[in-house]
Amino acid sequence: MSNQQQVEKVIVNIDGIDVPVPKGTNIIEAAALVNTEIPHYCYHPKLTVPGNCRMCLIEMGMAMKDRATGQPILESDGTPKIGWIPRPAIACATQAAPGMYIKTKSELVKNCQKGVMEFLLINHPLDCPICDQAGECRLQEFSIEYGRGYSRFVENKIVKPKRTLIGPRVMLDDERCILCSRCIRFCQEVVHDDVLGFIDRGSYSTLTTYPGKQLDNNYSLNTVDICPVGALTSTDFRFKMRVWFLKKTNSICTESSVGVNTEVWSREGIIYRITPRRNDDVNDTWMSDSGRELYKLIESENRLRKARSHGVAISLDEAHIRCAEILPTGKTVYIGSSHMSVEEQFLFKDLIVQHPGEVYWVSHVDEGDNLLISSDRTPNLRGALITGLIKDVPVDNLDNLAKLIENGEVQNIIVYHEDLTRYGISESQLKKLNVIYLGTHVNPTSEVARIAIPTLMVFEKSGTFVNQQFRLQKFVQAVPGPIGIMPDINTLNRIISLLKKENDTFSSIKLIWRQMQSSIPQLRDLSFETIPDGGILLNAEDYGAFDFPEGKTLHFEAKTKSQV
């Protein structure tokens, strides 16, 4: 029996609507099922419940029963008589129970919300036009939707520290802090780096780091994501762009095989930041700081922007033609990459079919952090299994290939993304070969390549990856690639067409998926368009004997604490 079938459902009446919810669901989440928003600040679905902001106050009651007979007491119209609790309750710490009645829009609730907002704004600076959080500030939004619209406070506001660097990537403006404690709980419960806390009391309470410590863990920017106001800001994104000018695009982090779901924020072809996208099966609502900075490689000085032949720029068309001329001239070895998308790997396999040769796959294993960075530092090793490109564990070095080169048994090498000099093949050995390099950045291998063809980064194209769970996830192009660079799938398809002596030079995700559906059983009933935003779990049993780094860990294990 599935977990969903085992969960007991209870009926909760919210503003006159009966809502079936899993038993124990807090009322904020239950109300969301009927599109009812209960405003809140301190509550976060992945953290414990402190119940300290009081913004989520509601009226709560239960259907009354006769004490003698146990029968329901009815109103004159036949509806149940409700015994309302004489004081409001906080929705975040109230769990759904059978027969519970909730009011979220009564006069009492509205007055409570106005009162809480008035207290929160007593010392809060009224500087929304210059606040970096403007456009995504819950305090700003709730003050309009649930506040009084005016202030009765006439005393001077208490001034607190501004522009305090509490870590290399996080800036604190304590005047704006509403003491929700989300950042404190995140550090304690998720990354287990207890460095934040409150000092002083009452209106003078201030967020700070413990003496001698900084908020410098690799997940520090998640505190910026979950800060409901403008108290914590990213030093990298701070005052760079107003969020309402930015376009959000769903993507996948390529830092490791975890496959963290992300949102890429861009404007006019420029990426300004990357934030996590919620996926409870993969990364909850978090991502690493190092993963957020990968987009900066787009403008790296060593970006490969032009096709080259022995270091001299040539046209893409000429590069493709020369590749097709080189391959039939001798024995060819193929070096694939786990940074290729499923679609690119599929075409890469087709390329090998046109001119058969031995395939090598190198590993990228480094120490994981037991959170959202796995020891497999590639996004799509499992995709190479699905497409049938590899059947064995990737190698740590290419010593065997180096021996073949020395013995003159290899004439051509096609390399995708990898720098072979890191795996035991010297530049002098590469110079003996016809090296065809496809990749995003210049490296020693591309420098000695007979043909070097530029490719696109994950932000500049669409496709799919298979993460360590064997979850197929799609990413969508966020920004255009550099001028003159062709999408990888078109580059591969062009070379394949030239080898076949055909005129077909164009490919697309849709066309490739039609081919994959007919040749890959796992993908038979799928298409790129129908893959949900949260991905779809493929059957991993066919690859159970494969020795993956860190095994097949399901997902991030820092689970949400039960509500109190």
Phi and psi in degrees as a GROMACS rama.xvg file:
@    title "Ramachandran Plot"
@    xaxis  label "Phi"
@    yaxis  label "Psi"
@TYPE xy
-73.8661  163.113  SER-2
-63.1928  -35.1795  ASN-3
-65.0275  -35.8497  GLN-4
-71.7021  -27.2721  GLN-5
-80.2582  -21.0108  GLN-6
-72.4181  125.747  VAL-7
-76.9686  130.654  GLU-8
-98.879  142.519  LYS-9
-126.827  156.98  VAL-10
-99.5208  124.481  ILE-11
-120.203  132.887  VAL-12
-94.5445  115.834  ASN-13
-116.311  112.093  ILE-14
53.2039  40.7558  ASP-15
87.8376  0.64113  GLY-16
-112.212  125.488  ILE-17
-76.4257  125.581  ASP-18
-122.609  117.533  VAL-19
-79.3366  123.092  PRO-20
-136.285  155.454  VAL-21
-59.5988  137.693  PRO-22
-58.5355  133.428  LYS-23
95.1515  -6.66664  GLY-24
-64.1934  134.529  THR-25
-73.096  157.379  ASN-26
-68.4826  -27.5911  ILE-27
-60.9252  -46.0325  ILE-28
-70.9543  -36.3917  GLU-29
-63.6758  -42.1645  ALA-30
-65.4294  -33.1976  ALA-31
-63.6476  -25.5376  ALA-32
-66.3188  -22.6509  LEU-33
-111.709  25.553  VAL-34
58.3574  33.7765  ASN-35
-105.808  121.692  THR-36
-90.9974  125.895  GLU-37
-105.525  111.815  ILE-38
-61.8892  143.178  PRO-39
-158.365  157.095  HIS-40
-124.065  -53.9837  TYR-41
-74.8013  -26.9977  CYS-42
-71.0767  135.633  TYR-43
-141.37  134.25  HIS-44
-62.1913  -17.898  PRO-45
-108.261  11.5355  LYS-46
-128.215  164.555  LEU-47
-66.0703  166.082  THR-48
-104.052  111.071  VAL-49
-88.9665  -26.0658  PRO-50
62.2234  41.547  GLY-51
-106.712  -11.7787  ASN-52
-89.5097  -26.3131  CYS-53
65.1785  13.101  ARG-54
-74.3239  -21.4884  MET-55
-95.4158  26.481  CYS-56
-61.7954  138.091  LEU-57
-138.206  168.742  ILE-58
-97.5036  139.03  GLU-59
-135.074  144.394  MET-60
-156.37  171.597  GLY-61
-130.824  151.287  MET-62
-62.261  131.929  ALA-63
-81.7371  145.91  MET-64
-127.247  148.603  LYS-65
-68.7655  126.398  ASP-66
-65.7018  -29.6824  ARG-67
-79.8053  -45.2743  ALA-68
-101.527  -18.8861  THR-69
77.38  5.25244  GLY-70
-83.5543  147.86  GLN-71
-61.5473  141.504  PRO-72
-91.1663  128.952  ILE-73
-110.055  152.773  LEU-74
-77.3267  173.609  GLU-75
-62.7426  -26.3647  SER-76
-89.3842  4.64579  ASP-77
92.7432  -4.34617  GLY-78
-83.0941  156.314  THR-79
-62.2322  141.427  PRO-80
-84.0859  127.583  LYS-81
-101.199  130.938  ILE-82
-93.1791  98.4028  GLY-83
-80.5928  134.407  TRP-84
-63.9917  135.505  ILE-85
-71.8905  -1.95772  PRO-86
-135.112  155.447  ARG-87
-71.2797  156.598  PRO-88
-123.145  156.054  ALA-89
-86.4119  130.786  ILE-90
-69.4367  -32.2262  ALA-91
-65.1191  -31.5351  CYS-92
-105.576  11.4731  ALA-93
-105.302  121.413  THR-94
-97.8614  145.52  GLN-95
-62.2748  132.11  ALA-96
-135.406  153.229  ALA-97
-56.8867  134.584  PRO-98
79.0151  10.0374  GLY-99
-77.5441  139.805  MET-100
-118.215  135.979  TYR-101
-129.845  137.476  ILE-102
-117.288  126.967  LYS-103
-113.806  -4.26921  THR-104
-129.674  15.6792  LYS-105
-72.5705  167.125  SER-106
-61.9164  -38.9637  GLU-107
-61.0528  -45.545  LEU-108
-63.1931  -44.0981  VAL-109
-62.8806  -40.3892  LYS-110
-66.7813  -35.7038  ASN-111
-64.703  -43.482  CYS-112
-63.6447  -41.694  GLN-113
-64.2341  -39.1092  LYS-114
-66.2871  -44.2988  GLY-115
-62.8556  -44.976  VAL-116
-61.4354  -37.794  MET-117
-63.8636  -41.5836  GLU-118
-67.1881  -40.7997  PHE-119
-64.8874  -29.2281  LEU-120
-93.0841  -2.01618  LEU-121
-55.6122  -48.4914  ILE-122
-109.315  3.71248  ASN-123
-77.0704  131.705  HIS-124
-67.4127  137.804  PRO-125
-91.6804  70.2679  LEU-126
-125.544  37.9586  ASP-127
-52.5316  -40.0757  CYS-128
-60.8144  -26.7227  PRO-129
-109.704  1.85701  ILE-130
-77.7401  135.091  CYS-131
-70.1422  -15.6315  ASP-132
-86.8486  -8.24263  GLN-133
-54.3983  134.204  ALA-134
101.012  -19.9585  GLY-135
-142.864  32.2946  GLU-136
-101.179  119.45  CYS-137
-70.7768  -29.471  ARG-138
-66.2376  -43.1739  LEU-139
-62.9199  -45.2225  GLN-140
-67.962  -45.6849  GLU-141
-70.5783  -29.6671  PHE-142
-65.4114  -32.2822  SER-143
-77.5297  -42.6458  ILE-144
-80.5794  -32.6283  GLU-145
-126.704  -3.88305  TYR-146
-86.5884  178.86  GLY-147
-77.566  -28.8848  ARG-148
92.1149  -2.6485  GLY-149
-152.71  166.001  TYR-150
-121.808  140.543  SER-151
-100.491  3.66576  ARG-152
-82.9567  124.91  PHE-153
-116.62  -10.9328  VAL-154
-74.2847  167.356  GLU-155
-71.1897  140.366  ASN-156
-72.5006  148.311  LYS-157
-76.7213  129.095  ILE-158
-92.793  131.872  VAL-159
-122.188  170.195  LYS-160
-59.6857  143.277  PRO-161
-122.538  153.018  LYS-162
51.3387  49.2927  ARG-163
-94.6179  122.49  THR-164
-83.5987  104.958  LEU-165
-95.5908  -2.16519  ILE-166
-169.661  167.651  GLY-167
-63.0446  -19.6397  PRO-168
-121.552  1.05112  ARG-169
-129.459  128.538  VAL-170
-109.638  137.931  MET-171
-111.257  128.68  LEU-172
-114.432  95.6469  ASP-173
-70.2424  -18.7845  ASP-174
-61.4095  -27.2875  GLU-175
-93.36  -10.8512  ARG-176
-66.4262  133.281  CYS-177
-107.665  14.0894  ILE-178
61.2593  38.4385  LEU-179
-74.7382  -23.0963  CYS-180
72.3846  12.0438  SER-181
-57.7058  -45.926  ARG-182
-63.941  -37.7745  CYS-183
-64.9183  -46.8226  ILE-184
-67.2917  -35.7198  ARG-185
-60.3293  -47.7227  PHE-186
-63.4561  -37.1012  CYS-187
-74.5387  -43.4257  GLN-188
-96.6964  -29.1344  GLU-189
-99.8527  -55.6598  VAL-190
-97.2177  -4.76531  VAL-191
53.4086  44.4192  HIS-192
-126.524  82.4106  ASP-193
-78.216  83.3998  ASP-194
-116.24  -10.9006  VAL-195
-108.695  150.438  LEU-196
-169.472  170.004  GLY-197
-99.0472  143.857  PHE-198
-124.702  162.234  ILE-199
65.9618  179.058  ASP-200
-132.158  164.784  ARG-201
57.663  -136.168  GLY-202
-69.0067  -11.8942  SER-203
-94.8481  1.8173  TYR-204
-58.8735  136.285  SER-205
-137.308  138.21  THR-206
-79.8721  137.988  LEU-207
-156.645  172.247  THR-208
-95.4132  155.896  THR-209
-65.5639  149.084  TYR-210
-53.2203  129.994  PRO-211
81.6364  3.17492  GLY-212
-119.802  159.569  LYS-213
-132.007  157.593  GLN-214
-84.1602  81.8224  LEU-215
-124.436  15.6283  ASP-216
-71.8894  166.207  ASN-217
-76.6756  8.59422  ASN-218
-125.623  18.123  TYR-219
-62.6471  -31.8932  SER-220
-72.9203  -9.79617  LEU-221
-66.1825  -26.8226  ASN-222
-66.3231  -31.6242  THR-223
-69.2155  -41.4564  VAL-224
-59.8589  -42.073  ASP-225
-92.6423  -6.47263  ILE-226
-66.7926  120.648  CYS-227
-77.5228  -8.63948  PRO-228
-127.338  -165.125  VAL-229
-96.4134  27.1148  GLY-230
-72.5747  -43.0805  ALA-231
-109.411  125.268  LEU-232
-131.19  156.024  THR-233
-81.0699  128.445  SER-234
-64.0497  -25.52  THR-235
-79.4198  -39.0141  ASP-236
-95.5615  -15.2767  PHE-237
-51.8506  121.56  ARG-238
58.9763  26.6495  PHE-239
-88.1944  -36.3824  LYS-240
-164.993  143.122  MET-241
-74.6458  135.077  ARG-242
-66.1227  -25.7809  VAL-243
-73.5666  -10.3249  TRP-244
-87.2606  -11.597  PHE-245
-94.1466  148.359  LEU-246
-101.761  134.902  LYS-247
-99.73  133.303  LYS-248
-131.574  131.856  THR-249
-71.6598  135.059  ASN-250
-147.903  -177.323  SER-251
-129.796  134.888  ILE-252
-72.935  133.264  CYS-253
-98.3469  11.4949  THR-254
-65.4401  -35.3101  GLU-255
-156.45  -176.416  SER-256
-78.7368  -0.18989  SER-257
-62.4989  -37.5974  VAL-258
74.1028  45.5696  GLY-259
-57.0508  131.521  VAL-260
-79.0858  132.643  ASN-261
-132.892  167.594  THR-262
-122.763  129.132  GLU-263
-100.225  123.617  VAL-264
-103.632  117.426  TRP-265
-138.181  163.666  SER-266
-150.675  129.122  ARG-267
50.8461  43.5354  GLU-268
81.8739  7.05866  GLY-269
-118.217  130.454  ILE-270
-88.0722  132.436  ILE-271
-107.988  -27.9905  TYR-272
-166.22  163.974  ARG-273
-129.443  132.595  ILE-274
-128.483  159.257  THR-275
-72.3503  148.08  PRO-276
-111.291  133.195  ARG-277
-65.8113  127.105  ARG-278
-148.654  102.024  ASN-279
-62.8188  -20.221  ASP-280
-88.5303  -9.56771  ASP-281
-124.33  -63.7322  VAL-282
-129.753  15.4058  ASN-283
52.476  -113.691  ASP-284
-127.921  24.1439  THR-285
-118.411  165.184  TRP-286
-158.634  164.293  MET-287
-80.113  155.367  SER-288
-66.7357  -38.4738  ASP-289
-64.6971  -33.7713  SER-290
-67.3585  -28.3395  GLY-291
-70.57  -20.5152  ARG-292
-96.6032  -0.290373  GLU-293
-63.3657  -26.8409  LEU-294
-64.4467  -21.4381  TYR-295
-67.0458  -17.8521  LYS-296
-67.1841  -16.0221  LEU-297
-58.6258  -41.9907  ILE-298
-99.6049  17.863  GLU-299
-60.7742  145.871  SER-300
-64.3642  -26.6782  GLU-301
-97.6974  22.2479  ASN-302
-66.3726  133.276  ARG-303
-82.2793  111.736  LEU-304
-112.72  -14.5871  ARG-305
-132.56  146.124  LYS-306
-67.4282  143.897  ALA-307
-134.51  153.603  ARG-308
-130.762  111.159  SER-309
53.5211  39.0468  HIS-310
86.8061  -6.83975  GLY-311
-100.154  131.33  VAL-312
-63.8616  135.09  ALA-313
-134.944  169.909  ILE-314
-76.1431  157.099  SER-315
-61.1044  -41.5201  LEU-316
-61.6474  -41.4685  ASP-317
-66.2443  -38.0504  GLU-318
-62.6399  -42.3577  ALA-319
-63.8848  -43.5672  HIS-320
-63.1114  -42.5293  ILE-321
-65.9823  -36.1059  ARG-322
-60.459  -46.236  CYS-323
-65.9537  -26.5777  ALA-324
-79.4233  -33.819  GLU-325
-73.8792  -43.796  ILE-326
-54.5877  -44.0112  LEU-327
-73.5467  -1.57722  PRO-328
-84.2931  -5.58611  THR-329
178.561  -173.285  GLY-330
-68.5949  131.647  LYS-331
-116.139  138.794  THR-332
-115.581  140.645  VAL-333
-112.465  131.639  TYR-334
-114.077  104.68  ILE-335
-85.4119  -178.76  GLY-336
-145.293  139.42  SER-337
-79.2231  2.18297  SER-338
-91.4195  -7.20774  HIS-339
-74.1562  148.156  MET-340
-73.2592  167.943  SER-341
-57.9008  -42.1221  VAL-342
-65.2265  -40.1457  GLU-343
-68.0131  -39.4942  GLU-344
-64.0395  -37.8177  GLN-345
-62.0256  -44.5966  PHE-346
-70.946  -33.6293  LEU-347
-62.112  -39.3142  PHE-348
-65.1848  -39.163  LYS-349
-63.2286  -37.2946  ASP-350
-61.9036  -41.3308  LEU-351
-65.4267  -35.1626  ILE-352
-63.0964  -37.8067  VAL-353
-66.8027  -35.7413  GLN-354
-139.262  87.0191  HIS-355
-57.5387  144.798  PRO-356
-168.251  167.777  GLY-357
-73.185  141.65  GLU-358
-109.191  130.115  VAL-359
-115.176  144.546  TYR-360
-135.29  118.732  TRP-361
-96.2456  149.01  VAL-362
-90.5087  154.068  SER-363
-127.244  78.7346  HIS-364
-107.618  129.456  VAL-365
-144.028  172.325  ASP-366
-67.4169  130.053  GLU-367
-84.9494  173.199  GLY-368
-113.98  8.67719  ASP-369
63.1333  14.297  ASN-370
-121.01  -95.6882  LEU-371
-120.966  16.4789  LEU-372
-125.526  113.673  ILE-373
-87.6509  168.732  SER-374
-73.8357  -19.9147  SER-375
-83.9391  105.026  ASP-376
-90.0325  38.1625  ARG-377
-132.99  153.741  THR-378
-88.7528  -12.2141  PRO-379
-145.49  38.9607  ASN-380
-63.6116  -39.9141  LEU-381
-66.9567  -27.7472  ARG-382
-62.74  -34.8905  GLY-383
-67.9902  -25.9177  ALA-384
-73.7652  -43.8811  LEU-385
-60.4145  -42.7717  ILE-386
-81.0319  -6.85305  THR-387
81.5101  15.0815  GLY-388
-73.083  -34.3202  LEU-389
-130.393  154.662  ILE-390
-131.767  -10.3911  LYS-391
-121.165  169.305  ASP-392
-64.6776  135.589  VAL-393
-56.7118  150.282  PRO-394
-86.9941  154.791  VAL-395
-85.2686  -22.1666  ASP-396
-149.31  169.753  ASN-397
-116.503  37.8723  LEU-398
-59.9838  -40.0264  ASP-399
-63.3252  -40.6863  ASN-400
-65.9332  -37.4892  LEU-401
-60.0748  -38.251  ALA-402
-66.4037  -40.7755  LYS-403
-62.3855  -38.8148  LEU-404
-64.9859  -44.6209  ILE-405
-62.0845  -34.3295  GLU-406
-84.1344  0.859799  ASN-407
73.8848  21.8477  GLY-408
-90.427  -2.86464  GLU-409
-129.481  134.62  VAL-410
-111.722  -33.787  GLN-411
-126.481  143.738  ASN-412
-133.826  128.666  ILE-413
-105.367  120.733  ILE-414
-116.187  128.857  VAL-415
-110.866  109.303  TYR-416
73.0285  -30.1735  HIS-417
-79.1974  145.051  GLU-418
-97.5722  104.346  ASP-419
-67.5206  -21.0972  LEU-420
-68.211  -14.8549  THR-421
-83.6457  -6.88319  ARG-422
-123.916  25.1631  TYR-423
99.8961  8.57411  GLY-424
-111.766  123.132  ILE-425
-82.4681  162.513  SER-426
-63.3372  -35.6945  GLU-427
-64.4466  -35.8718  SER-428
-68.558  -40.5357  GLN-429
-64.2313  -31.9555  LEU-430
-68.4442  -16.3216  LYS-431
-79.3911  -11.1843  LYS-432
-113.474  167.295  LEU-433
-90.356  96.6897  ASN-434
-93.05  124.723  VAL-435
-110.947  116.453  ILE-436
-112.424  130.201  TYR-437
-121.207  123.31  LEU-438
-173.746  176.413  GLY-439
-93.5876  -25.3462  THR-440
-134.329  155.007  HIS-441
-73.0748  138.17  VAL-442
-149.173  175.675  ASN-443
-55.7343  -33.1719  PRO-444
-68.3275  -44.6379  THR-445
-65.9885  -29.4688  SER-446
-68.3147  -30.4426  GLU-447
-100.754  3.05957  VAL-448
-69.0145  142.915  ALA-449
-69.5035  -38.0196  ARG-450
-131.808  127.334  ILE-451
-121.871  122.898  ALA-452
-116.862  124.151  ILE-453
-72.0962  145.055  PRO-454
-125.544  176.046  THR-455
-99.114  152.936  LEU-456
-84.2733  167.797  MET-457
-59.3413  -29.3397  VAL-458
-74.882  -13.6462  PHE-459
-107.81  9.32315  GLU-460
-152.302  172.543  LYS-461
-115.79  154.75  SER-462
168.591  -161.309  GLY-463
-137.999  151.799  THR-464
-125.738  158.363  PHE-465
-116.759  116.27  VAL-466
-85.1513  -171.606  ASN-467
-66.9195  -15.2341  GLN-468
-87.0875  -3.5969  GLN-469
66.9964  35.3177  PHE-470
-94.0783  119.401  ARG-471
-79.8711  120.5  LEU-472
-129.849  143.158  GLN-473
-106.595  152.668  LYS-474
-127.56  153.391  PHE-475
-123.861  143.924  VAL-476
-57.4181  128.724  GLN-477
-102.056  -39.1769  ALA-478
-136.3  156.921  VAL-479
-71.7799  151.634  PRO-480
-76.623  172.435  GLY-481
-56.9776  148.311  PRO-482
-58.051  130.837  ILE-483
94.2181  -7.23041  GLY-484
-94.6374  126.499  ILE-485
-86.3694  144.633  MET-486
-53.2716  144.579  PRO-487
-55.0735  -41.2891  ASP-488
-65.4023  -31.3983  ILE-489
-75.2086  -35.6372  ASN-490
-61.463  -49.3272  THR-491
-64.1335  -42.8597  LEU-492
-64.891  -34.8681  ASN-493
-65.3449  -45.2103  ARG-494
-65.1786  -41.3637  ILE-495
-61.2441  -42.9739  ILE-496
-63.9647  -38.9806  SER-497
-66.6224  -38.0796  LEU-498
-66.2067  -36.1134  LEU-499
-79.5544  -8.76233  LYS-500
60.095  43.8068  LYS-501
-113.387  166.609  GLU-502
-96.1649  -2.01866  ASN-503
-69.7872  114.443  ASP-504
-119.087  -2.19391  THR-505
-119.891  141.784  PHE-506
-138.238  165.895  SER-507
-149.029  162.524  SER-508
-56.697  -41.5493  ILE-509
-63.7895  -44.2883  LYS-510
-66.8002  -39.8185  LEU-511
-64.6939  -39.299  ILE-512
-65.3352  -32.4747  TRP-513
-62.3572  -39.6227  ARG-514
-69.9103  -41.058  GLN-515
-67.3774  -35.8641  MET-516
-59.5203  -36.185  GLN-517
-83.5791  -17.0638  SER-518
-117.569  -13.9073  SER-519
-118.168  108.239  ILE-520
-54.9681  -37.5494  PRO-521
-62.121  -24.8527  GLN-522
-107.67  10.027  LEU-523
-58.4381  -40.1058  ARG-524
-100.709  16.2599  ASP-525
-115.215  163.185  LEU-526
-147.653  160.971  SER-527
-58.3728  -39.3948  PHE-528
-68.4061  -30.4632  GLU-529
-91.2806  -4.37183  THR-530
-67.7857  121.112  ILE-531
-67.1915  161.355  PRO-532
-59.3652  -29.8969  ASP-533
-85.2709  0.791462  GLY-534
84.0305  175.439  GLY-535
-137.774  133.576  ILE-536
-80.3399  123.146  LEU-537
-90.8264  164.493  LEU-538
-78.0651  116.77  ASN-539
-92.9379  -3.80416  ALA-540
-62.7436  -29.6905  GLU-541
-66.6204  -15.0578  ASP-542
-121.203  25.766  TYR-543
-62.6737  -26.5846  GLY-544
-84.4774  -5.67917  ALA-545
-74.2831  129.853  PHE-546
-89.1518  86.0965  ASP-547
-79.0537  150.227  PHE-548
-60.5373  131.658  PRO-549
63.1052  17.8025  GLU-550
64.8746  -151.462  GLY-551
-114.597  59.2067  LYS-552
-55.9736  133.324  THR-553
-68.5208  -56.9631  LEU-554
-171.599  -179.684  HIS-555
-46.3334  122.636  PHE-556
-97.2634  0.932718  GLU-557
-76.5382  81.4562  ALA-558
-75.5578  158.126  LYS-559
-63.7732  134.404  THR-560
-71.1852  150.551  LYS-561
-66.5879  145.748  SER-562
-66.5113  147.596  GLN-563
